[in-house]
Amino acid sequence: MSSYPRPTELTLEVVKEPVEGSCPECGAEQLMAYPVLGEVGWLQVVKCQSCLCSTSREPWTLLGPVDVLVNSL
């Protein structure tokens, strides 16, 4: 039996944090920071919510939001 409880939520949501500034493509002031899984692995990105232009893409941990015991050693 797993030590992790079964999720009670029907869907998962990504927490998006607002970022100050404006989009270099469309000028909208709707920038948000959040994690994504891209072709190179997990990334922390800042994207415009109007046109989806990426203003920042930085590598994150190997497993993204999954925290394994070895990371705390």
CHARMM internal coordinates of N, CA and C (Angstrom, degrees):
IC EDIT
DIST 1 N 1 CA 1.4454
DIST 1 CA 1 C 1.5217
ANGL 1 N 1 CA 1 C 109.71
DIST 1 C 2 N 1.3044
ANGL 1 CA 1 C 2 N 116.28
DIHE 1 N 1 CA 1 C 2 N 139.45
DIST 2 N 2 CA 1.4537
ANGL 1 C 2 N 2 CA 121.71
DIHE 1 CA 1 C 2 N 2 CA -179.12
DIST 2 CA 2 C 1.5246
ANGL 2 N 2 CA 2 C 111.11
DIHE 1 C 2 N 2 CA 2 C -75.90
DIST 2 C 3 N 1.3279
ANGL 2 CA 2 C 3 N 115.78
DIHE 2 N 2 CA 2 C 3 N 147.90
DIST 3 N 3 CA 1.4661
ANGL 2 C 3 N 3 CA 120.08
DIHE 2 CA 2 C 3 N 3 CA 177.46
DIST 3 CA 3 C 1.5306
ANGL 3 N 3 CA 3 C 111.69
DIHE 2 C 3 N 3 CA 3 C -86.31
DIST 3 C 4 N 1.3218
ANGL 3 CA 3 C 4 N 116.70
DIHE 3 N 3 CA 3 C 4 N -2.67
DIST 4 N 4 CA 1.4549
ANGL 3 C 4 N 4 CA 120.89
DIHE 3 CA 3 C 4 N 4 CA 178.95
DIST 4 CA 4 C 1.5209
ANGL 4 N 4 CA 4 C 109.95
DIHE 3 C 4 N 4 CA 4 C -96.29
DIST 4 C 5 N 1.3240
ANGL 4 CA 4 C 5 N 117.90
DIHE 4 N 4 CA 4 C 5 N 130.44
DIST 5 N 5 CA 1.4676
ANGL 4 C 5 N 5 CA 119.09
DIHE 4 CA 4 C 5 N 5 CA 179.72
DIST 5 CA 5 C 1.5208
ANGL 5 N 5 CA 5 C 111.36
DIHE 4 C 5 N 5 CA 5 C -71.37
DIST 5 C 6 N 1.3082
ANGL 5 CA 5 C 6 N 115.94
DIHE 5 N 5 CA 5 C 6 N 153.00
DIST 6 N 6 CA 1.4553
ANGL 5 C 6 N 6 CA 121.82
DIHE 5 CA 5 C 6 N 6 CA 177.53
DIST 6 CA 6 C 1.5333
ANGL 6 N 6 CA 6 C 108.79
DIHE 5 C 6 N 6 CA 6 C -69.50
DIST 6 C 7 N 1.3401
ANGL 6 CA 6 C 7 N 118.82
DIHE 6 N 6 CA 6 C 7 N 133.88
DIST 7 N 7 CA 1.4677
ANGL 6 C 7 N 7 CA 120.92
DIHE 6 CA 6 C 7 N 7 CA 179.51
DIST 7 CA 7 C 1.5285
ANGL 7 N 7 CA 7 C 111.39
DIHE 6 C 7 N 7 CA 7 C -60.85
DIST 7 C 8 N 1.3090
ANGL 7 CA 7 C 8 N 115.69
DIHE 7 N 7 CA 7 C 8 N 143.62
DIST 8 N 8 CA 1.4595
ANGL 7 C 8 N 8 CA 120.53
DIHE 7 CA 7 C 8 N 8 CA 178.49
DIST 8 CA 8 C 1.5269
ANGL 8 N 8 CA 8 C 111.96
DIHE 7 C 8 N 8 CA 8 C -99.13
DIST 8 C 9 N 1.3417
ANGL 8 CA 8 C 9 N 116.95
DIHE 8 N 8 CA 8 C 9 N -17.21
DIST 9 N 9 CA 1.4599
ANGL 8 C 9 N 9 CA 121.18
DIHE 8 CA 8 C 9 N 9 CA 179.42
DIST 9 CA 9 C 1.5295
ANGL 9 N 9 CA 9 C 110.29
DIHE 8 C 9 N 9 CA 9 C -75.47
DIST 9 C 10 N 1.3223
ANGL 9 CA 9 C 10 N 116.40
DIHE 9 N 9 CA 9 C 10 N 144.26
DIST 10 N 10 CA 1.4621
ANGL 9 C 10 N 10 CA 120.25
DIHE 9 CA 9 C 10 N 10 CA 177.51
DIST 10 CA 10 C 1.5260
ANGL 10 N 10 CA 10 C 111.66
DIHE 9 C 10 N 10 CA 10 C -77.08
DIST 10 C 11 N 1.3283
ANGL 10 CA 10 C 11 N 117.19
DIHE 10 N 10 CA 10 C 11 N -31.31
DIST 11 N 11 CA 1.4580
ANGL 10 C 11 N 11 CA 121.50
DIHE 10 CA 10 C 11 N 11 CA 179.71
DIST 11 CA 11 C 1.5254
ANGL 11 N 11 CA 11 C 109.29
DIHE 10 C 11 N 11 CA 11 C -133.41
DIST 11 C 12 N 1.3160
ANGL 11 CA 11 C 12 N 115.95
DIHE 11 N 11 CA 11 C 12 N 159.79
DIST 12 N 12 CA 1.4587
ANGL 11 C 12 N 12 CA 121.71
DIHE 11 CA 11 C 12 N 12 CA 175.36
DIST 12 CA 12 C 1.5195
ANGL 12 N 12 CA 12 C 109.17
DIHE 11 C 12 N 12 CA 12 C -102.12
DIST 12 C 13 N 1.3161
ANGL 12 CA 12 C 13 N 115.92
DIHE 12 N 12 CA 12 C 13 N 145.90
DIST 13 N 13 CA 1.4591
ANGL 12 C 13 N 13 CA 120.48
DIHE 12 CA 12 C 13 N 13 CA 179.02
DIST 13 CA 13 C 1.5191
ANGL 13 N 13 CA 13 C 109.43
DIHE 12 C 13 N 13 CA 13 C -126.17
DIST 13 C 14 N 1.3155
ANGL 13 CA 13 C 14 N 115.94
DIHE 13 N 13 CA 13 C 14 N 142.71
DIST 14 N 14 CA 1.4551
ANGL 13 C 14 N 14 CA 121.96
DIHE 13 CA 13 C 14 N 14 CA 175.85
DIST 14 CA 14 C 1.5181
ANGL 14 N 14 CA 14 C 108.20
DIHE 13 C 14 N 14 CA 14 C -90.86
DIST 14 C 15 N 1.3257
ANGL 14 CA 14 C 15 N 116.26
DIHE 14 N 14 CA 14 C 15 N 132.00
DIST 15 N 15 CA 1.4598
ANGL 14 C 15 N 15 CA 120.25
DIHE 14 CA 14 C 15 N 15 CA 177.16
DIST 15 CA 15 C 1.5224
ANGL 15 N 15 CA 15 C 107.85
DIHE 14 C 15 N 15 CA 15 C -79.81
DIST 15 C 16 N 1.3181
ANGL 15 CA 15 C 16 N 115.81
DIHE 15 N 15 CA 15 C 16 N 118.85
DIST 16 N 16 CA 1.4661
ANGL 15 C 16 N 16 CA 121.51
DIHE 15 CA 15 C 16 N 16 CA 178.58
DIST 16 CA 16 C 1.5185
ANGL 16 N 16 CA 16 C 108.64
DIHE 15 C 16 N 16 CA 16 C -105.74
DIST 16 C 17 N 1.3345
ANGL 16 CA 16 C 17 N 115.70
DIHE 16 N 16 CA 16 C 17 N 130.80
DIST 17 N 17 CA 1.4566
ANGL 16 C 17 N 17 CA 120.70
DIHE 16 CA 16 C 17 N 17 CA -179.50
DIST 17 CA 17 C 1.5202
ANGL 17 N 17 CA 17 C 109.49
DIHE 16 C 17 N 17 CA 17 C -107.37
DIST 17 C 18 N 1.3456
ANGL 17 CA 17 C 18 N 117.73
DIHE 17 N 17 CA 17 C 18 N 130.48
DIST 18 N 18 CA 1.4653
ANGL 17 C 18 N 18 CA 120.61
DIHE 17 CA 17 C 18 N 18 CA 179.21
DIST 18 CA 18 C 1.5283
ANGL 18 N 18 CA 18 C 111.46
DIHE 17 C 18 N 18 CA 18 C -64.43
DIST 18 C 19 N 1.3233
ANGL 18 CA 18 C 19 N 115.42
DIHE 18 N 18 CA 18 C 19 N 144.36
DIST 19 N 19 CA 1.4617
ANGL 18 C 19 N 19 CA 123.05
DIHE 18 CA 18 C 19 N 19 CA 178.60
DIST 19 CA 19 C 1.5231
ANGL 19 N 19 CA 19 C 107.54
DIHE 18 C 19 N 19 CA 19 C -125.37
DIST 19 C 20 N 1.3263
ANGL 19 CA 19 C 20 N 116.61
DIHE 19 N 19 CA 19 C 20 N 135.16
DIST 20 N 20 CA 1.4630
ANGL 19 C 20 N 20 CA 120.11
DIHE 19 CA 19 C 20 N 20 CA 178.57
DIST 20 CA 20 C 1.5212
ANGL 20 N 20 CA 20 C 110.10
DIHE 19 C 20 N 20 CA 20 C -72.28
DIST 20 C 21 N 1.3149
ANGL 20 CA 20 C 21 N 115.29
DIHE 20 N 20 CA 20 C 21 N 148.01
DIST 21 N 21 CA 1.4515
ANGL 20 C 21 N 21 CA 121.11
DIHE 20 CA 20 C 21 N 21 CA 178.47
DIST 21 CA 21 C 1.5128
ANGL 21 N 21 CA 21 C 111.49
DIHE 20 C 21 N 21 CA 21 C 125.39
DIST 21 C 22 N 1.3128
ANGL 21 CA 21 C 22 N 115.13
DIHE 21 N 21 CA 21 C 22 N -179.59
DIST 22 N 22 CA 1.4635
ANGL 21 C 22 N 22 CA 120.04
DIHE 21 CA 21 C 22 N 22 CA 179.71
DIST 22 CA 22 C 1.5208
ANGL 22 N 22 CA 22 C 109.82
DIHE 21 C 22 N 22 CA 22 C -128.48
DIST 22 C 23 N 1.3133
ANGL 22 CA 22 C 23 N 115.60
DIHE 22 N 22 CA 22 C 23 N 156.71
DIST 23 N 23 CA 1.4560
ANGL 22 C 23 N 23 CA 122.54
DIHE 22 CA 22 C 23 N 23 CA -178.64
DIST 23 CA 23 C 1.5269
ANGL 23 N 23 CA 23 C 110.55
DIHE 22 C 23 N 23 CA 23 C -70.04
DIST 23 C 24 N 1.3481
ANGL 23 CA 23 C 24 N 118.33
DIHE 23 N 23 CA 23 C 24 N 132.68
DIST 24 N 24 CA 1.4607
ANGL 23 C 24 N 24 CA 120.32
DIHE 23 CA 23 C 24 N 24 CA 178.00
DIST 24 CA 24 C 1.5336
ANGL 24 N 24 CA 24 C 112.86
DIHE 23 C 24 N 24 CA 24 C -70.17
DIST 24 C 25 N 1.3304
ANGL 24 CA 24 C 25 N 118.23
DIHE 24 N 24 CA 24 C 25 N -19.52
DIST 25 N 25 CA 1.4629
ANGL 24 C 25 N 25 CA 122.02
DIHE 24 CA 24 C 25 N 25 CA -178.79
DIST 25 CA 25 C 1.5237
ANGL 25 N 25 CA 25 C 112.89
DIHE 24 C 25 N 25 CA 25 C -87.66
DIST 25 C 26 N 1.3523
ANGL 25 CA 25 C 26 N 116.46
DIHE 25 N 25 CA 25 C 26 N -53.62
DIST 26 N 26 CA 1.4677
ANGL 25 C 26 N 26 CA 119.38
DIHE 25 CA 25 C 26 N 26 CA -173.10
DIST 26 CA 26 C 1.5272
ANGL 26 N 26 CA 26 C 113.23
DIHE 25 C 26 N 26 CA 26 C -111.19
DIST 26 C 27 N 1.3333
ANGL 26 CA 26 C 27 N 117.97
DIHE 26 N 26 CA 26 C 27 N -11.09
DIST 27 N 27 CA 1.4590
ANGL 26 C 27 N 27 CA 121.39
DIHE 26 CA 26 C 27 N 27 CA 178.16
DIST 27 CA 27 C 1.5220
ANGL 27 N 27 CA 27 C 114.95
DIHE 26 C 27 N 27 CA 27 C 83.48
DIST 27 C 28 N 1.3265
ANGL 27 CA 27 C 28 N 118.17
DIHE 27 N 27 CA 27 C 28 N -1.88
DIST 28 N 28 CA 1.4657
ANGL 27 C 28 N 28 CA 120.81
DIHE 27 CA 27 C 28 N 28 CA -179.50
DIST 28 CA 28 C 1.5232
ANGL 28 N 28 CA 28 C 110.56
DIHE 27 C 28 N 28 CA 28 C -68.04
DIST 28 C 29 N 1.3080
ANGL 28 CA 28 C 29 N 116.56
DIHE 28 N 28 CA 28 C 29 N 146.86
DIST 29 N 29 CA 1.4634
ANGL 28 C 29 N 29 CA 121.82
DIHE 28 CA 28 C 29 N 29 CA 178.19
DIST 29 CA 29 C 1.5200
ANGL 29 N 29 CA 29 C 109.46
DIHE 28 C 29 N 29 CA 29 C -100.56
DIST 29 C 30 N 1.3317
ANGL 29 CA 29 C 30 N 115.51
DIHE 29 N 29 CA 29 C 30 N 56.38
DIST 30 N 30 CA 1.4625
ANGL 29 C 30 N 30 CA 122.17
DIHE 29 CA 29 C 30 N 30 CA -177.79
DIST 30 CA 30 C 1.5255
ANGL 30 N 30 CA 30 C 110.42
DIHE 29 C 30 N 30 CA 30 C -127.31
DIST 30 C 31 N 1.3257
ANGL 30 CA 30 C 31 N 117.58
DIHE 30 N 30 CA 30 C 31 N 52.50
DIST 31 N 31 CA 1.4624
ANGL 30 C 31 N 31 CA 121.12
DIHE 30 CA 30 C 31 N 31 CA -179.74
DIST 31 CA 31 C 1.5213
ANGL 31 N 31 CA 31 C 110.22
DIHE 30 C 31 N 31 CA 31 C -87.33
DIST 31 C 32 N 1.3424
ANGL 31 CA 31 C 32 N 115.94
DIHE 31 N 31 CA 31 C 32 N 136.56
DIST 32 N 32 CA 1.4600
ANGL 31 C 32 N 32 CA 122.53
DIHE 31 CA 31 C 32 N 32 CA 178.83
DIST 32 CA 32 C 1.5278
ANGL 32 N 32 CA 32 C 109.12
DIHE 31 C 32 N 32 CA 32 C -134.08
DIST 32 C 33 N 1.3324
ANGL 32 CA 32 C 33 N 116.04
DIHE 32 N 32 CA 32 C 33 N 144.55
DIST 33 N 33 CA 1.4640
ANGL 32 C 33 N 33 CA 122.58
DIHE 32 CA 32 C 33 N 33 CA 176.78
DIST 33 CA 33 C 1.5245
ANGL 33 N 33 CA 33 C 108.72
DIHE 32 C 33 N 33 CA 33 C -107.30
DIST 33 C 34 N 1.3467
ANGL 33 CA 33 C 34 N 115.94
DIHE 33 N 33 CA 33 C 34 N 134.54
DIST 34 N 34 CA 1.4575
ANGL 33 C 34 N 34 CA 121.11
DIHE 33 CA 33 C 34 N 34 CA 179.05
DIST 34 CA 34 C 1.5264
ANGL 34 N 34 CA 34 C 110.29
DIHE 33 C 34 N 34 CA 34 C -166.79
DIST 34 C 35 N 1.3431
ANGL 34 CA 34 C 35 N 117.54
DIHE 34 N 34 CA 34 C 35 N 162.03
DIST 35 N 35 CA 1.4612
ANGL 34 C 35 N 35 CA 120.89
DIHE 34 CA 34 C 35 N 35 CA 179.64
DIST 35 CA 35 C 1.5300
ANGL 35 N 35 CA 35 C 111.68
DIHE 34 C 35 N 35 CA 35 C -83.42
DIST 35 C 36 N 1.3324
ANGL 35 CA 35 C 36 N 116.12
DIHE 35 N 35 CA 35 C 36 N 146.47
DIST 36 N 36 CA 1.4646
ANGL 35 C 36 N 36 CA 121.93
DIHE 35 CA 35 C 36 N 36 CA 174.80
DIST 36 CA 36 C 1.5299
ANGL 36 N 36 CA 36 C 108.82
DIHE 35 C 36 N 36 CA 36 C -139.52
DIST 36 C 37 N 1.3162
ANGL 36 CA 36 C 37 N 115.62
DIHE 36 N 36 CA 36 C 37 N 156.84
DIST 37 N 37 CA 1.4567
ANGL 36 C 37 N 37 CA 121.11
DIHE 36 CA 36 C 37 N 37 CA 174.01
DIST 37 CA 37 C 1.5193
ANGL 37 N 37 CA 37 C 107.65
DIHE 36 C 37 N 37 CA 37 C -102.65
DIST 37 C 38 N 1.3303
ANGL 37 CA 37 C 38 N 116.74
DIHE 37 N 37 CA 37 C 38 N 111.98
DIST 38 N 38 CA 1.4568
ANGL 37 C 38 N 38 CA 121.82
DIHE 37 CA 37 C 38 N 38 CA -177.34
DIST 38 CA 38 C 1.5178
ANGL 38 N 38 CA 38 C 111.75
DIHE 37 C 38 N 38 CA 38 C -109.34
DIST 38 C 39 N 1.3042
ANGL 38 CA 38 C 39 N 116.05
DIHE 38 N 38 CA 38 C 39 N -172.26
DIST 39 N 39 CA 1.4599
ANGL 38 C 39 N 39 CA 121.92
DIHE 38 CA 38 C 39 N 39 CA -177.97
DIST 39 CA 39 C 1.5269
ANGL 39 N 39 CA 39 C 112.70
DIHE 38 C 39 N 39 CA 39 C -66.67
DIST 39 C 40 N 1.3363
ANGL 39 CA 39 C 40 N 117.53
DIHE 39 N 39 CA 39 C 40 N -19.53
DIST 40 N 40 CA 1.4660
ANGL 39 C 40 N 40 CA 121.46
DIHE 39 CA 39 C 40 N 40 CA 179.63
DIST 40 CA 40 C 1.5222
ANGL 40 N 40 CA 40 C 112.21
DIHE 39 C 40 N 40 CA 40 C -104.65
DIST 40 C 41 N 1.3202
ANGL 40 CA 40 C 41 N 118.39
DIHE 40 N 40 CA 40 C 41 N 6.48
DIST 41 N 41 CA 1.4644
ANGL 40 C 41 N 41 CA 122.44
DIHE 40 CA 40 C 41 N 41 CA -178.62
DIST 41 CA 41 C 1.5211
ANGL 41 N 41 CA 41 C 110.54
DIHE 40 C 41 N 41 CA 41 C 114.80
DIST 41 C 42 N 1.3334
ANGL 41 CA 41 C 42 N 116.23
DIHE 41 N 41 CA 41 C 42 N -159.90
DIST 42 N 42 CA 1.4626
ANGL 41 C 42 N 42 CA 121.35
DIHE 41 CA 41 C 42 N 42 CA -178.10
DIST 42 CA 42 C 1.5183
ANGL 42 N 42 CA 42 C 110.69
DIHE 41 C 42 N 42 CA 42 C -76.28
DIST 42 C 43 N 1.3236
ANGL 42 CA 42 C 43 N 115.69
DIHE 42 N 42 CA 42 C 43 N 137.44
DIST 43 N 43 CA 1.4623
ANGL 42 C 43 N 43 CA 122.97
DIHE 42 CA 42 C 43 N 43 CA -179.92
DIST 43 CA 43 C 1.5229
ANGL 43 N 43 CA 43 C 109.99
DIHE 42 C 43 N 43 CA 43 C -132.63
DIST 43 C 44 N 1.3283
ANGL 43 CA 43 C 44 N 116.06
DIHE 43 N 43 CA 43 C 44 N 149.95
DIST 44 N 44 CA 1.4593
ANGL 43 C 44 N 44 CA 121.84
DIHE 43 CA 43 C 44 N 44 CA 167.33
DIST 44 CA 44 C 1.5284
ANGL 44 N 44 CA 44 C 104.39
DIHE 43 C 44 N 44 CA 44 C -99.86
DIST 44 C 45 N 1.3299
ANGL 44 CA 44 C 45 N 117.09
DIHE 44 N 44 CA 44 C 45 N 121.09
DIST 45 N 45 CA 1.4561
ANGL 44 C 45 N 45 CA 120.82
DIHE 44 CA 44 C 45 N 45 CA -175.76
DIST 45 CA 45 C 1.5184
ANGL 45 N 45 CA 45 C 111.12
DIHE 44 C 45 N 45 CA 45 C -121.27
DIST 45 C 46 N 1.3287
ANGL 45 CA 45 C 46 N 114.38
DIHE 45 N 45 CA 45 C 46 N 157.86
DIST 46 N 46 CA 1.4647
ANGL 45 C 46 N 46 CA 122.24
DIHE 45 CA 45 C 46 N 46 CA 167.71
DIST 46 CA 46 C 1.5096
ANGL 46 N 46 CA 46 C 104.98
DIHE 45 C 46 N 46 CA 46 C -120.44
DIST 46 C 47 N 1.3305
ANGL 46 CA 46 C 47 N 116.21
DIHE 46 N 46 CA 46 C 47 N 119.63
DIST 47 N 47 CA 1.4611
ANGL 46 C 47 N 47 CA 121.20
DIHE 46 CA 46 C 47 N 47 CA -176.15
DIST 47 CA 47 C 1.5252
ANGL 47 N 47 CA 47 C 110.44
DIHE 46 C 47 N 47 CA 47 C -129.25
DIST 47 C 48 N 1.3252
ANGL 47 CA 47 C 48 N 114.65
DIHE 47 N 47 CA 47 C 48 N 148.49
DIST 48 N 48 CA 1.4537
ANGL 47 C 48 N 48 CA 121.53
DIHE 47 CA 47 C 48 N 48 CA 172.58
DIST 48 CA 48 C 1.5321
ANGL 48 N 48 CA 48 C 107.51
DIHE 47 C 48 N 48 CA 48 C -75.36
DIST 48 C 49 N 1.3163
ANGL 48 CA 48 C 49 N 117.19
DIHE 48 N 48 CA 48 C 49 N 130.02
DIST 49 N 49 CA 1.4594
ANGL 48 C 49 N 49 CA 120.79
DIHE 48 CA 48 C 49 N 49 CA -178.90
DIST 49 CA 49 C 1.5209
ANGL 49 N 49 CA 49 C 111.91
DIHE 48 C 49 N 49 CA 49 C -82.09
DIST 49 C 50 N 1.3255
ANGL 49 CA 49 C 50 N 117.19
DIHE 49 N 49 CA 49 C 50 N -7.25
DIST 50 N 50 CA 1.4557
ANGL 49 C 50 N 50 CA 121.23
DIHE 49 CA 49 C 50 N 50 CA 178.01
DIST 50 CA 50 C 1.5325
ANGL 50 N 50 CA 50 C 111.86
DIHE 49 C 50 N 50 CA 50 C -88.25
DIST 50 C 51 N 1.3517
ANGL 50 CA 50 C 51 N 116.31
DIHE 50 N 50 CA 50 C 51 N -49.24
DIST 51 N 51 CA 1.4729
ANGL 50 C 51 N 51 CA 119.73
DIHE 50 CA 50 C 51 N 51 CA -176.39
DIST 51 CA 51 C 1.5320
ANGL 51 N 51 CA 51 C 113.17
DIHE 50 C 51 N 51 CA 51 C -116.52
DIST 51 C 52 N 1.3484
ANGL 51 CA 51 C 52 N 117.61
DIHE 51 N 51 CA 51 C 52 N -2.78
DIST 52 N 52 CA 1.4695
ANGL 51 C 52 N 52 CA 125.07
DIHE 51 CA 51 C 52 N 52 CA 179.71
DIST 52 CA 52 C 1.5301
ANGL 52 N 52 CA 52 C 114.45
DIHE 51 C 52 N 52 CA 52 C 65.52
DIST 52 C 53 N 1.3195
ANGL 52 CA 52 C 53 N 116.95
DIHE 52 N 52 CA 52 C 53 N 21.91
DIST 53 N 53 CA 1.4652
ANGL 52 C 53 N 53 CA 121.37
DIHE 52 CA 52 C 53 N 53 CA 174.22
DIST 53 CA 53 C 1.5236
ANGL 53 N 53 CA 53 C 108.69
DIHE 52 C 53 N 53 CA 53 C -68.80
DIST 53 C 54 N 1.3408
ANGL 53 CA 53 C 54 N 117.58
DIHE 53 N 53 CA 53 C 54 N 133.08
DIST 54 N 54 CA 1.4640
ANGL 53 C 54 N 54 CA 121.73
DIHE 53 CA 53 C 54 N 54 CA 176.52
DIST 54 CA 54 C 1.5156
ANGL 54 N 54 CA 54 C 109.21
DIHE 53 C 54 N 54 CA 54 C -86.13
DIST 54 C 55 N 1.3276
ANGL 54 CA 54 C 55 N 116.93
DIHE 54 N 54 CA 54 C 55 N 123.78
DIST 55 N 55 CA 1.4604
ANGL 54 C 55 N 55 CA 120.12
DIHE 54 CA 54 C 55 N 55 CA 176.80
DIST 55 CA 55 C 1.5199
ANGL 55 N 55 CA 55 C 111.19
DIHE 54 C 55 N 55 CA 55 C -99.55
DIST 55 C 56 N 1.3495
ANGL 55 CA 55 C 56 N 116.88
DIHE 55 N 55 CA 55 C 56 N -16.77
DIST 56 N 56 CA 1.4532
ANGL 55 C 56 N 56 CA 121.72
DIHE 55 CA 55 C 56 N 56 CA 178.22
DIST 56 CA 56 C 1.5244
ANGL 56 N 56 CA 56 C 109.04
DIHE 55 C 56 N 56 CA 56 C -153.80
DIST 56 C 57 N 1.3508
ANGL 56 CA 56 C 57 N 116.15
DIHE 56 N 56 CA 56 C 57 N 138.10
DIST 57 N 57 CA 1.4695
ANGL 56 C 57 N 57 CA 122.18
DIHE 56 CA 56 C 57 N 57 CA 176.65
DIST 57 CA 57 C 1.5250
ANGL 57 N 57 CA 57 C 107.04
DIHE 56 C 57 N 57 CA 57 C -142.39
DIST 57 C 58 N 1.3449
ANGL 57 CA 57 C 58 N 116.17
DIHE 57 N 57 CA 57 C 58 N 108.59
DIST 58 N 58 CA 1.4606
ANGL 57 C 58 N 58 CA 120.68
DIHE 57 CA 57 C 58 N 58 CA -178.78
DIST 58 CA 58 C 1.5273
ANGL 58 N 58 CA 58 C 110.13
DIHE 57 C 58 N 58 CA 58 C -122.41
DIST 58 C 59 N 1.3421
ANGL 58 CA 58 C 59 N 117.70
DIHE 58 N 58 CA 58 C 59 N 139.61
DIST 59 N 59 CA 1.4647
ANGL 58 C 59 N 59 CA 120.36
DIHE 58 CA 58 C 59 N 59 CA 178.84
DIST 59 CA 59 C 1.5254
ANGL 59 N 59 CA 59 C 111.54
DIHE 58 C 59 N 59 CA 59 C -59.07
DIST 59 C 60 N 1.3348
ANGL 59 CA 59 C 60 N 115.50
DIHE 59 N 59 CA 59 C 60 N 143.52
DIST 60 N 60 CA 1.4645
ANGL 59 C 60 N 60 CA 122.63
DIHE 59 CA 59 C 60 N 60 CA 177.86
DIST 60 CA 60 C 1.5165
ANGL 60 N 60 CA 60 C 107.84
DIHE 59 C 60 N 60 CA 60 C -113.59
DIST 60 C 61 N 1.3119
ANGL 60 CA 60 C 61 N 119.01
DIHE 60 N 60 CA 60 C 61 N -163.90
DIST 61 N 61 CA 1.4597
ANGL 60 C 61 N 61 CA 121.73
DIHE 60 CA 60 C 61 N 61 CA 179.95
DIST 61 CA 61 C 1.5266
ANGL 61 N 61 CA 61 C 110.61
DIHE 60 C 61 N 61 CA 61 C -69.31
DIST 61 C 62 N 1.3205
ANGL 61 CA 61 C 62 N 116.24
DIHE 61 N 61 CA 61 C 62 N 161.72
DIST 62 N 62 CA 1.4587
ANGL 61 C 62 N 62 CA 121.80
DIHE 61 CA 61 C 62 N 62 CA -176.46
DIST 62 CA 62 C 1.5300
ANGL 62 N 62 CA 62 C 112.59
DIHE 61 C 62 N 62 CA 62 C -57.71
DIST 62 C 63 N 1.3252
ANGL 62 CA 62 C 63 N 117.39
DIHE 62 N 62 CA 62 C 63 N -41.36
DIST 63 N 63 CA 1.4592
ANGL 62 C 63 N 63 CA 121.38
DIHE 62 CA 62 C 63 N 63 CA -178.16
DIST 63 CA 63 C 1.5288
ANGL 63 N 63 CA 63 C 113.18
DIHE 62 C 63 N 63 CA 63 C -103.72
DIST 63 C 64 N 1.3107
ANGL 63 CA 63 C 64 N 117.37
DIHE 63 N 63 CA 63 C 64 N 12.38
DIST 64 N 64 CA 1.4587
ANGL 63 C 64 N 64 CA 120.90
DIHE 63 CA 63 C 64 N 64 CA 177.94
DIST 64 CA 64 C 1.5215
ANGL 64 N 64 CA 64 C 112.56
DIHE 63 C 64 N 64 CA 64 C 63.38
DIST 64 C 65 N 1.3137
ANGL 64 CA 64 C 65 N 117.83
DIHE 64 N 64 CA 64 C 65 N -123.00
DIST 65 N 65 CA 1.4676
ANGL 64 C 65 N 65 CA 120.29
DIHE 64 CA 64 C 65 N 65 CA -175.59
DIST 65 CA 65 C 1.5261
ANGL 65 N 65 CA 65 C 114.21
DIHE 64 C 65 N 65 CA 65 C -76.67
DIST 65 C 66 N 1.3321
ANGL 65 CA 65 C 66 N 118.61
DIHE 65 N 65 CA 65 C 66 N -5.12
DIST 66 N 66 CA 1.4597
ANGL 65 C 66 N 66 CA 121.41
DIHE 65 CA 65 C 66 N 66 CA -179.14
DIST 66 CA 66 C 1.5327
ANGL 66 N 66 CA 66 C 108.21
DIHE 65 C 66 N 66 CA 66 C -81.64
DIST 66 C 67 N 1.3232
ANGL 66 CA 66 C 67 N 115.98
DIHE 66 N 66 CA 66 C 67 N 120.85
DIST 67 N 67 CA 1.4604
ANGL 66 C 67 N 67 CA 121.27
DIHE 66 CA 66 C 67 N 67 CA 179.63
DIST 67 CA 67 C 1.5147
ANGL 67 N 67 CA 67 C 109.06
DIHE 66 C 67 N 67 CA 67 C -100.85
DIST 67 C 68 N 1.3236
ANGL 67 CA 67 C 68 N 116.84
DIHE 67 N 67 CA 67 C 68 N 115.47
DIST 68 N 68 CA 1.4641
ANGL 67 C 68 N 68 CA 120.96
DIHE 67 CA 67 C 68 N 68 CA 179.77
DIST 68 CA 68 C 1.5229
ANGL 68 N 68 CA 68 C 109.38
DIHE 67 C 68 N 68 CA 68 C -101.46
DIST 68 C 69 N 1.3152
ANGL 68 CA 68 C 69 N 116.07
DIHE 68 N 68 CA 68 C 69 N 156.10
DIST 69 N 69 CA 1.4653
ANGL 68 C 69 N 69 CA 122.06
DIHE 68 CA 68 C 69 N 69 CA -175.73
DIST 69 CA 69 C 1.5298
ANGL 69 N 69 CA 69 C 112.30
DIHE 68 C 69 N 69 CA 69 C -57.70
DIST 69 C 70 N 1.3041
ANGL 69 CA 69 C 70 N 117.92
DIHE 69 N 69 CA 69 C 70 N -36.75
DIST 70 N 70 CA 1.4640
ANGL 69 C 70 N 70 CA 121.07
DIHE 69 CA 69 C 70 N 70 CA -177.00
DIST 70 CA 70 C 1.5411
ANGL 70 N 70 CA 70 C 111.60
DIHE 69 C 70 N 70 CA 70 C -63.45
DIST 70 C 71 N 1.3324
ANGL 70 CA 70 C 71 N 119.27
DIHE 70 N 70 CA 70 C 71 N -24.39
DIST 71 N 71 CA 1.4671
ANGL 70 C 71 N 71 CA 121.52
DIHE 70 CA 70 C 71 N 71 CA 178.42
DIST 71 CA 71 C 1.5166
ANGL 71 N 71 CA 71 C 112.09
DIHE 70 C 71 N 71 CA 71 C -69.06
DIST 71 C 72 N 1.3223
ANGL 71 CA 71 C 72 N 118.36
DIHE 71 N 71 CA 71 C 72 N -22.59
DIST 72 N 72 CA 1.4592
ANGL 71 C 72 N 72 CA 121.23
DIHE 71 CA 71 C 72 N 72 CA -178.33
DIST 72 CA 72 C 1.5282
ANGL 72 N 72 CA 72 C 113.22
DIHE 71 C 72 N 72 CA 72 C -92.03
DIST 72 C 73 N 1.3150
ANGL 72 CA 72 C 73 N 117.89
DIHE 72 N 72 CA 72 C 73 N -1.16
DIST 73 N 73 CA 1.4814
ANGL 72 C 73 N 73 CA 120.51
DIHE 72 CA 72 C 73 N 73 CA 179.72
DIST 73 CA 73 C 1.4970
ANGL 73 N 73 CA 73 C 111.69
DIHE 72 C 73 N 73 CA 73 C -81.09
END
COOR INIT
IC SEED 1 N 1 CA 1 C
IC BUILD
